[in-house]
Structures are given as structure tokens and as C-alpha cells.
Amino acid sequence: MRPRYEYGDSVRLIRNVRNDGTYPGMEVGELLLTRGATGVVYDVGTYLQDQLIYRVHFLDKDKTVGCREEELIPADAPWVQNRFEFRDKVRVRCTLKMDGEVIASAGDVGEVENVLRDGDGGSDIHYNIYINGQAIEIPEVALQAAEPEEQTDEPQH
């Protein structure tokens, strides 16, 4: 197992990183860093003898976090920030069909379950969304942000 990154290499996260219980002072599951953050590798180790773990210092956040190799790309690699995140509400821009049956019409609202990127964190961004009782993968270009629930001026009882 040879590490892809070495001490001093600048890297970028391609996934959000949450506390797995090893980061002190924060709750398990709490967001530590968002995808796109850049940092510098200052140590490489292994976990269970089959996974490389890079200790990366994210200077602008002043956090040091252990990252798996598949969560990183070189900091100078092409990068396009995704528009949506896990649990964001999105509206489809077109009719979606599966096996010839309409599963969502333009304007229907779904929820992002996962952000997917091509190969090395490139610019081809897709999402797994849950919409009308179906899970489907859809490209970012086919989605728009769902408008926040309309607020009424009527008092709540």
C-alpha cells in the first residue's frame, strides 16, 4: 500500500467530513469540514492495516482531521462546488420517467440523499434524490433549489 499523498502535499476534500467520535469536543455526527476545503498533509498512517489515513491540517479552519484517501484530491485539481447538500430540498426542472412511467413532474420537490462526483472529484455532479416515494440519480443541471415554504401573516393557533 503506497500513499498517494506525502507530507506537505496540498489536498482538497471531495466529501463532507463528520465527527466519527474521534474528534474531541464535538458530538458524533457533527459536521467538521465541508467538501471543497483545502489543507496540508502532515502524516500518513493506516487503520486496520488496510486503509490509509491522512492527517490533514485545514489551516483556514484550524482543524486537523484524519481523512481516507478516497476523500481527497490534489488541491490544484479542477474543482466545481456543488449547489446542493444532503437533505436540501430541490425541485426538478423536467419530467422524470423510470421504465416509461412518470415518477416526477417538472416542479415536484424531492430531497437530496447523496452528492456524487465523477472520478477524481471533477465537475460532473449528480445527486441521489428521494422524490414521490422513489430514489433516483439525477444531474445537477436538472435541479433547482426548492423555494422555502411560503410564510403567512396569519397567527398560528
N, CA and C of each residue as an Amber inpcrd file, in Angstrom:
protein
   471
   0.8380000  -1.1660000   0.0000000   0.0000000   0.0000000   0.0000000
   0.8900000   1.2380000   0.0000000   0.9030000   1.9300000  -1.1140000
   1.7020000   3.1530000  -1.2090000   0.7640000   4.3520000  -1.1350000
   1.1080000   5.3340000  -0.3120000   0.2520000   6.5180000  -0.2080000
   0.3070000   7.3640000  -1.4720000  -0.8180000   7.8960000  -1.8310000
  -0.9110000   8.7960000  -2.9890000  -0.3760000  10.1810000  -2.6280000
  -0.5300000  10.5640000  -1.3610000  -0.1020000  11.8810000  -0.9040000
   0.9950000  11.7280000   0.1430000   1.8690000  12.7200000   0.1850000
   3.0080000  12.7070000   1.1070000   2.9700000  13.9490000   2.0000000
   3.8250000  13.9510000   2.9870000   3.9630000  15.0870000   3.8880000
   4.1400000  16.3730000   3.0750000   3.3440000  17.3940000   3.3940000
   3.4590000  18.6950000   2.7350000   2.5770000  18.8700000   1.5100000
   1.9440000  17.7890000   1.0120000   1.0590000  17.9130000  -0.1550000
  -0.2120000  18.6790000   0.2130000  -0.6350000  19.5680000  -0.6720000
  -1.9020000  20.2750000  -0.5020000  -3.0100000  19.4310000  -1.1090000
  -4.0900000  19.2550000  -0.3430000  -5.1970000  18.3970000  -0.7770000
  -6.5320000  19.1180000  -0.5640000  -7.5690000  18.5900000  -1.2380000
  -8.9280000  19.1320000  -1.1310000  -9.8820000  17.9970000  -0.7800000
 -10.8350000  18.2800000   0.1060000 -11.8760000  17.3000000   0.4420000
 -12.9190000  17.2330000  -0.6620000 -13.3240000  16.0290000  -1.0350000
 -14.4070000  15.8950000  -2.0160000 -15.6950000  15.4150000  -1.3590000
 -15.6590000  15.2120000  -0.0450000 -16.8440000  14.8170000   0.7190000
 -16.8850000  15.6380000   1.9970000 -18.0880000  15.8520000   2.5120000
 -18.2050000  16.4550000   3.8400000 -17.6610000  15.4610000   4.8590000
 -17.0230000  15.9620000   5.8850000 -16.4670000  15.1000000   6.9240000
 -17.1710000  15.4100000   8.2430000 -17.7140000  14.3540000   8.8480000
 -18.4090000  14.4710000  10.1260000 -17.6160000  13.7440000  11.2040000
 -17.8420000  14.1270000  12.4340000 -17.1420000  13.5120000  13.5450000
 -17.6040000  12.0650000  13.7240000 -16.6410000  11.1570000  13.6630000
 -16.9460000   9.7350000  13.8690000 -16.7370000   9.3300000  15.3210000
 -16.5410000  10.3240000  16.1610000 -16.3130000  10.0680000  17.5760000
 -14.8650000  10.2380000  17.9910000 -13.9940000  10.4780000  17.0140000
 -12.5700000  10.6170000  17.3270000 -12.1230000  12.0660000  17.4320000
 -12.9960000  13.0080000  17.1020000 -12.6290000  14.4280000  17.1940000
 -13.1430000  14.9770000  18.5290000 -12.2460000  15.4250000  19.3930000
 -12.6580000  15.8570000  20.7340000 -13.4660000  17.1530000  20.7280000
 -14.4070000  17.2190000  21.6690000 -15.1580000  18.4490000  21.8720000
 -16.3320000  18.6560000  20.9460000 -16.6250000  17.6840000  20.0990000
 -17.7570000  17.7980000  19.1880000 -18.5690000  16.5080000  19.2470000
 -19.8610000  16.6260000  18.9770000 -20.7610000  15.4810000  19.0130000
 -20.5060000  14.5510000  17.8250000 -20.7610000  13.2720000  18.0200000
 -20.6810000  12.3060000  16.9250000 -21.6960000  12.7210000  15.8580000
 -21.2700000  12.7370000  14.6170000 -22.1330000  13.1320000  13.5030000
 -22.1010000  14.6090000  13.1800000 -21.5000000  15.4070000  14.0370000
 -21.4230000  16.8450000  13.8040000 -20.4730000  17.1300000  12.6350000
 -20.8510000  18.0780000  11.7920000 -20.0550000  18.4370000  10.6250000
 -18.7490000  19.0860000  11.0470000 -17.6280000  18.5080000  10.5910000
 -16.3030000  19.0640000  10.8690000 -15.8490000  19.9850000   9.7530000
 -15.9400000  19.4950000   8.5140000 -15.4710000  20.2540000   7.3500000
 -16.3630000  19.9550000   6.1590000 -16.5240000  20.9480000   5.2930000
 -17.3280000  20.7530000   4.0920000 -16.4560000  20.4380000   2.8930000
 -17.0400000  19.7290000   1.9320000 -16.3090000  19.4090000   0.7090000
 -15.8330000  20.6950000   0.0640000 -14.6400000  20.6100000  -0.5040000
 -14.0190000  21.7850000  -1.1060000 -12.9490000  22.3970000  -0.2250000
 -12.9710000  22.0850000   1.0790000 -11.9560000  22.6290000   1.9890000
 -10.5740000  22.1120000   1.5960000  -9.5750000  22.9620000   1.7200000
  -8.2050000  22.5580000   1.3960000  -7.3480000  22.5400000   2.6510000
  -6.3720000  21.6370000   2.6350000  -5.4630000  21.5050000   3.7630000
  -4.1400000  20.9130000   3.3140000  -3.2770000  20.6590000   4.2950000
  -1.9360000  20.1470000   4.0180000  -1.7370000  18.8450000   4.7890000
  -1.2340000  17.8170000   4.0920000  -0.9520000  16.5240000   4.7120000
   0.2760000  16.6600000   5.5980000   0.1700000  16.1880000   6.8450000
   1.3800000  16.1890000   7.6530000   1.6540000  14.8490000   8.3080000
   0.8690000  13.8310000   7.9990000   1.1680000  12.4890000   8.4780000
   0.3270000  11.5000000   7.6950000   0.8630000  10.2960000   7.5090000
   0.1310000   9.2140000   6.8420000   0.2560000   7.9830000   7.7200000
  -0.8840000   7.3570000   7.9910000  -0.8850000   6.1360000   8.7920000
  -1.8580000   5.1310000   8.2160000  -2.0890000   4.0630000   8.9390000
  -3.0390000   3.0470000   8.4870000  -4.0740000   2.7920000   9.5700000
  -5.2090000   2.2850000   9.1340000  -6.2820000   1.8780000  10.0250000
  -6.6400000   0.4520000   9.6490000  -6.6350000  -0.4440000  10.6330000
  -6.9210000  -1.8640000  10.3990000  -6.0200000  -2.4730000   9.3310000
  -4.8600000  -1.9340000   9.1580000  -3.8260000  -2.4160000   8.2510000
  -4.2330000  -2.4530000   6.7800000  -5.4140000  -1.9150000   6.4370000
  -5.8060000  -1.9510000   5.0280000  -6.3540000  -0.6190000   4.5070000
  -6.3550000   0.4120000   5.3470000  -6.8240000   1.7240000   4.9130000
  -5.7770000   2.7770000   5.2560000  -5.4290000   3.5870000   4.2770000
  -4.5360000   4.7070000   4.5390000  -5.3450000   5.8580000   5.1260000
  -4.8080000   6.4520000   6.1770000  -5.4400000   7.6160000   6.7950000
  -4.4240000   8.7550000   6.7770000  -4.8550000   9.8770000   6.2220000
  -4.0000000  11.0550000   6.1410000  -4.4170000  12.0340000   7.2190000
  -3.4580000  12.4820000   8.0040000  -3.7310000  13.5400000   8.9650000
  -3.5210000  14.8460000   8.2050000  -4.6090000  15.5960000   8.0410000
  -4.5890000  16.8150000   7.2300000  -4.9270000  18.0060000   8.1210000
  -4.0910000  19.0340000   8.0240000  -4.3620000  20.2680000   8.7640000
  -5.0360000  21.2540000   7.8110000  -6.2420000  21.6730000   8.1740000
  -7.0040000  22.6390000   7.4030000  -6.7610000  24.0020000   8.0470000
  -5.8480000  24.7330000   7.4490000  -5.3340000  25.9620000   8.0480000
  -6.4170000  26.9960000   8.3090000  -7.3040000  27.2210000   7.3290000
  -8.3110000  28.2730000   7.4950000  -9.3560000  27.9170000   8.5480000
  -9.5010000  26.6430000   8.8850000 -10.4450000  26.2150000   9.9270000
  -9.7250000  25.8720000  11.2200000  -8.3930000  25.8600000  11.1690000
  -7.5450000  25.4810000  12.3000000  -7.9900000  24.1480000  12.9000000
  -8.2050000  23.1700000  12.0170000  -8.5850000  21.8230000  12.4390000
  -7.6610000  20.8170000  11.7710000  -7.3280000  19.7730000  12.5190000
  -6.5820000  18.6550000  11.9730000  -7.4980000  17.4480000  12.0180000
  -7.6910000  16.8140000  10.8570000  -8.6730000  15.7400000  10.7240000
  -8.0480000  14.5710000   9.9730000  -8.3950000  13.3620000  10.3730000
  -7.9900000  12.1700000   9.6430000  -8.9140000  11.9560000   8.4610000
  -8.3340000  11.7710000   7.2770000  -9.1150000  11.6000000   6.0470000
  -8.6750000  10.3340000   5.3260000  -9.6390000   9.6290000   4.7580000
  -9.3180000   8.4720000   3.9180000  -8.8980000   8.9700000   2.5340000
  -8.0890000   8.1730000   1.8480000  -7.5680000   8.5820000   0.5450000
  -8.6800000   8.9150000  -0.4480000  -9.7810000   8.1620000  -0.4140000
 -10.8610000   8.3980000  -1.3810000 -11.6380000   9.6830000  -1.0980000
 -11.3530000  10.3440000   0.0160000 -12.0000000  11.6120000   0.3390000
 -11.1980000  12.8140000  -0.1470000 -10.0240000  12.5760000  -0.7350000
  -9.1050000  13.6500000  -1.0910000  -8.7530000  13.6590000  -2.5710000
  -8.4670000  14.8480000  -3.0740000  -7.8660000  15.0450000  -4.3980000
  -6.7740000  16.0940000  -4.2170000  -5.8520000  16.2080000  -5.1830000
  -4.8640000  17.2880000  -5.0860000  -5.5700000  18.6470000  -5.0630000
  -5.0740000  19.5750000  -4.2620000  -5.7160000  20.8870000  -4.1230000
  -5.7590000  21.6510000  -5.4380000  -4.8020000  21.3820000  -6.3380000
  -4.7770000  22.1180000  -7.6050000  -5.5610000  21.4200000  -8.7150000
  -6.2260000  20.2980000  -8.4050000  -7.0660000  19.6110000  -9.4020000
  -8.3030000  20.4680000  -9.6810000  -8.8560000  20.3620000 -10.8950000
 -10.0690000  21.1430000 -11.2010000 -11.1610000  20.8680000 -10.1610000
 -11.8750000  21.9170000  -9.7860000 -12.9020000  21.7850000  -8.7560000
 -14.0890000  22.6750000  -9.0770000 -15.2750000  22.1090000  -8.9990000
 -16.5130000  22.8740000  -9.1240000 -17.3300000  22.5660000  -7.8740000
 -17.7330000  23.6070000  -7.1580000 -18.5050000  23.4160000  -5.9370000
 -19.9310000  23.0000000  -6.3010000 -20.4450000  21.9970000  -5.6210000
 -21.8200000  21.5680000  -5.8540000 -22.7960000  22.5880000  -5.2570000
 -24.0120000  22.6390000  -5.8340000 -25.0120000  23.6130000  -5.3990000
 -25.8280000  23.1330000  -4.2110000 -25.9850000  21.8130000  -4.0660000
 -26.8790000  21.2760000  -3.0490000 -26.1340000  20.3230000  -2.1230000
 -26.6780000  20.1450000  -0.9240000 -26.1010000  19.2710000   0.0920000
 -27.1510000  18.2790000   0.5820000 -26.6960000  17.3130000   1.3590000
 -27.5520000  16.3170000   1.9870000 -28.7280000  17.0020000   2.6880000
 -29.9210000  16.4880000   2.4270000 -31.1960000  16.9410000   3.0000000
 -31.7250000  18.2410000   2.4190000 -31.0180000  18.8590000   1.4630000
 -31.5690000  20.0410000   0.8090000 -32.8070000  19.6480000   0.0230000
 -33.7990000  20.5320000   0.0260000 -34.9970000  20.3460000  -0.7900000
 -34.6920000  20.9070000  -2.1820000 -35.0110000  20.1040000  -3.2030000
 -34.7720000  20.5110000  -4.5860000 -36.0330000  20.2960000  -5.4120000
 -36.1360000  21.0760000  -6.4640000 -37.2700000  20.9880000  -7.3840000
 -36.7300000  20.5180000  -8.7340000 -37.3930000  19.5090000  -9.3340000
 -36.9330000  19.0220000 -10.6410000 -37.4020000  19.9730000 -11.7290000
 -36.5470000  20.1630000 -12.7270000 -36.8380000  21.0890000 -13.8240000
 -37.5760000  20.4310000 -14.9820000 -37.6620000  19.0900000 -14.9620000
 -38.2680000  18.3770000 -16.0790000 -39.0050000  17.1430000 -15.5620000
 -39.7840000  16.5320000 -16.4130000 -40.4780000  15.3030000 -16.0590000
 -39.4720000  14.1650000 -15.9980000 -39.5840000  13.3430000 -14.9630000
 -38.6930000  12.2020000 -14.7940000 -39.4800000  10.9180000 -14.9910000
 -38.9200000  10.0210000 -15.8100000 -39.5690000   8.7370000 -16.0620000
 -38.6260000   7.6090000 -15.7030000 -39.2040000   6.5120000 -15.2350000
 -38.4530000   5.3020000 -14.9610000 -39.2440000   4.1470000 -15.5700000
 -38.6060000   3.3990000 -16.4550000 -39.2700000   2.3010000 -17.1620000
 -40.5540000   2.7690000 -17.8360000 -40.5070000   3.9830000 -18.4110000
 -41.6410000   4.5160000 -19.1530000 -42.7300000   5.1410000 -18.3030000
 -42.6300000   5.0610000 -16.9930000 -43.6440000   5.6360000 -16.1070000
 -43.1350000   6.9270000 -15.4850000 -44.0020000   7.9330000 -15.4340000
 -43.6410000   9.2110000 -14.8250000 -43.5420000   9.0220000 -13.3140000
 -42.3800000   9.3890000 -12.7630000 -42.2170000   9.3180000 -11.3110000
 -42.1840000  10.7070000 -10.6870000 -41.9400000  11.7260000 -11.5190000
 -41.9610000  13.1040000 -11.0270000 -42.2100000  14.0390000 -12.2020000
 -43.0090000  15.0370000 -11.9670000 -43.2850000  16.0590000 -12.9740000
 -42.4470000  17.2890000 -12.6800000 -42.2170000  18.0860000 -13.7070000
 -41.4670000  19.3280000 -13.5210000 -42.1120000  20.1200000 -12.3920000
 -41.2920000  20.5610000 -11.4550000 -41.7890000  21.3340000 -10.3200000
 -41.9530000  20.5260000  -9.0430000 -41.9790000  19.1930000  -9.1420000
 -42.0880000  18.3700000  -7.9330000 -40.8430000  18.5500000  -7.0700000
 -41.0300000  18.4270000  -5.7580000 -39.9440000  18.6430000  -4.8050000
 -39.4810000  17.3120000  -4.2160000 -38.1630000  17.1670000  -4.1560000
 -37.5510000  15.9900000  -3.5460000 -36.4840000  16.4270000  -2.5570000
 -35.7820000  15.4340000  -1.9960000 -34.7490000  15.7150000  -1.0080000
 -33.4480000  15.0360000  -1.4120000 -32.3330000  15.7650000  -1.3000000
 -31.0220000  15.2220000  -1.6310000 -30.6120000  14.1940000  -0.5810000
 -30.2250000  13.0120000  -1.0600000 -29.7430000  11.9580000  -0.1710000
 -28.2310000  11.7980000  -0.2460000 -27.6370000  12.1670000  -1.3990000
 -26.2010000  11.9850000  -1.5690000 -25.7140000  12.8420000  -2.7280000
 -24.4780000  13.3200000  -2.6280000 -23.8320000  14.0720000  -3.7020000
 -22.8140000  13.1480000  -4.3470000 -22.8630000  13.0420000  -5.6730000
 -21.9700000  12.1540000  -6.4200000 -21.1420000  12.9810000  -7.3960000
 -19.8660000  12.6160000  -7.5490000 -18.9810000  13.2810000  -8.5000000
 -18.3200000  12.2360000  -9.3700000 -17.9070000  12.6420000 -10.5620000
 -17.1520000  11.7400000 -11.4190000 -15.7470000  11.5630000 -10.8530000
 -15.1080000  10.4940000 -11.2200000 -13.7220000  10.1690000 -10.8970000
 -13.0700000  10.8880000  -9.7460000 -12.1730000  11.8160000 -10.0390000
 -11.3750000  12.4950000  -9.0190000 -12.0010000  13.8070000  -8.5650000
 -13.2710000  13.7880000  -8.2270000 -13.9030000  14.9920000  -7.7020000
 -14.1810000  16.0240000  -8.7570000 -14.3170000  15.5970000  -9.9880000
 -14.4950000  16.5130000 -11.1070000 -15.8020000  17.2630000 -11.1250000
 -16.0960000  17.8430000 -12.2620000 -17.2110000  18.7710000 -12.3650000
 -18.5290000  18.1260000 -12.7730000 -18.5590000  16.8370000 -13.0270000
 -19.8030000  16.1630000 -13.3970000 -20.5290000  15.7620000 -12.1130000
 -21.4130000  16.6430000 -11.6290000 -22.0750000  16.4440000 -10.3460000
 -23.4820000  15.8940000 -10.5540000 -23.7720000  14.8100000  -9.8260000
 -25.0960000  14.1970000  -9.8050000 -25.5340000  14.0850000  -8.3520000
 -26.8210000  13.8530000  -8.1590000 -27.3660000  13.6820000  -6.8140000
 -28.2690000  12.4670000  -6.7840000 -28.2450000  11.7610000  -5.6750000
 -29.2930000  10.7960000  -5.3880000 -30.3540000  11.6040000  -4.6610000
 -31.5700000  11.6160000  -5.2090000 -32.6530000  12.3200000  -4.5300000
 -33.7920000  11.3490000  -4.2620000 -34.5900000  11.6760000  -3.2780000
 -35.7890000  10.9100000  -2.9650000 -36.9630000  11.8100000  -3.3040000
 -37.7990000  11.3230000  -4.2300000 -38.9140000  12.1430000  -4.7040000
 -40.1150000  11.2460000  -4.9860000 -41.2680000  11.6230000  -4.4940000
 -42.5210000  10.8890000  -4.7220000 -42.3850000   9.3890000  -4.4470000
 -41.6780000   9.0600000  -3.3740000 -41.5380000   7.6570000  -2.9870000
 -40.4940000   6.8800000  -3.7690000 -39.7030000   7.5600000  -4.5790000
 -38.6840000   6.9070000  -5.4020000 -37.3110000   7.5160000  -5.1230000
 -36.2920000   6.6870000  -5.2000000 -34.9160000   7.1670000  -5.1460000
 -34.3850000   7.1440000  -6.5690000 -33.7510000   8.2350000  -6.9780000
 -33.2610000   8.3330000  -8.3510000 -31.9960000   9.1860000  -8.3830000
 -31.1090000   8.8730000  -9.3250000 -29.9180000   9.6870000  -9.5420000
 -30.2200000  10.6620000 -10.6650000 -29.8350000  11.9280000 -10.4540000
 -30.1680000  12.9660000 -11.4270000 -29.0270000  13.9900000 -11.4820000
 -28.7090000  14.5080000 -12.6750000 -27.6340000  15.5060000 -12.7770000
 -28.0480000  16.8490000 -12.1750000 -27.0540000  17.5970000 -11.7040000
 -27.3140000  18.8860000 -11.0710000 -28.0800000  19.8360000 -11.9810000
 -27.7880000  19.8050000 -13.2690000 -28.4170000  20.7210000 -14.2170000
 -29.9430000  20.5410000 -14.2720000 -30.4450000  19.3970000 -13.8570000
 -31.8870000  19.1270000 -13.9010000 -32.5960000  19.5240000 -12.6020000
 -31.8720000  20.1840000 -11.6940000 -32.4470000  20.5570000 -10.3950000
 -32.3220000  22.0490000 -10.1420000 -33.2370000  22.5500000  -9.3400000
 -33.1340000  23.9170000  -8.8370000 -33.5310000  23.8930000  -7.3660000
 -33.1500000  24.9220000  -6.6600000 -33.4820000  24.9940000  -5.2360000
 -34.9910000  25.1040000  -5.0840000 -35.5360000  24.3640000  -4.1360000
 -36.9600000  24.4920000  -3.8310000 -37.1390000  25.7790000  -3.0380000
 -38.1980000  26.5010000  -3.3450000 -38.4680000  27.7390000  -2.6220000
 -38.8240000  27.4020000  -1.1840000 -38.3880000  28.2290000  -0.2450000
 -38.7820000  27.9880000   1.1420000 -40.3070000  28.0380000   1.2600000
 -40.8220000  27.3250000   2.2430000 -42.2690000  27.3240000   2.4580000
 -42.7470000  28.7660000   2.5620000 -43.8460000  29.0560000   1.8770000
 -44.3730000  30.4150000   1.9350000 -44.8490000  30.7120000   3.3450000
 -44.4920000  31.8710000   3.8250000 -44.8960000  32.2980000   5.1440000
 -46.2250000  33.0460000   5.0310000 -47.0950000  32.8230000   5.9800000
 -48.3490000  33.5740000   6.0120000 -48.2860000  34.5440000   7.1780000
 -49.0500000  35.6010000   7.0650000 -49.1040000  36.5980000   8.1450000
 -50.1770000  36.2460000   9.1520000 -50.8960000  35.1520000   8.9210000
 -51.9520000  34.7700000   9.8300000 -51.3560000  34.1920000  11.1060000
 -51.9450000  34.5070000  12.2550000 -51.4110000  33.9520000  13.5010000
 -51.6100000  32.4550000  13.5750000 -50.6610000  31.7670000  14.1860000
 -50.7370000  30.3190000  14.3870000 -51.5100000  30.0530000  15.6770000
 -52.3880000  29.0620000  15.6670000 -53.1410000  28.7080000  16.8840000
 -52.6800000  27.3900000  17.4140000
